[in-house]
Amino acid sequence: MARKEGLIGRKVGMTQVFGDDGSHVPVTVIEAGPCTVLAVRTKDRHGYDALQLGFGAKKKNVSKPAAGVFKKLNVAPMRVVREVRLEKTERLQGYEVGQALTVEMFEPGELVDVVGHKDPKPYSSGGPGRFGPTPAARSGRCARWRTRR
């Protein structure tokens, strides 16, 4: 799916903005960028046009293969690495590896598409009573499952 240029961000929280007539509108606060260009994918070499972007510094628990990739690119390890596909090859001309992208790439008042995902919750599969190897480990005591001493 071809898209325009983009940024990676994370949700910070919710707040509200008051209008001129006193009404309030709930808004989501997003920390968008700065993103670092890690690679430029071209159609003739990779089969598609895309930018590989990194977001958020990762200080510890970096695997050795990932650390080698970031060291080769001469950038700090990133927490999130994603590719943003582009519509046309001409859009790749202004990007270089290591370049920082910020929200200044958008015009004030320009409409943008926001795509997100919901993090998995640990108890969404039936609650804490569904974990454990035996019925005795599940919640809700039952006399017949008590261990004997």
ABEGO torsion letter per residue (X at the ends): XBBBBBBBBBBAEBBBBBBAAGBBBBBBBBBBOBBBBABBBBAAAAGBBBBBBBBEBBABGBBAAAAAAAAAAGBBBBABBBBBBBABAAAAAABBBGBBBBAAABBBGBBBBBBBBBBBBAAAAGEAAABEABAAABBGBBAAABBBX
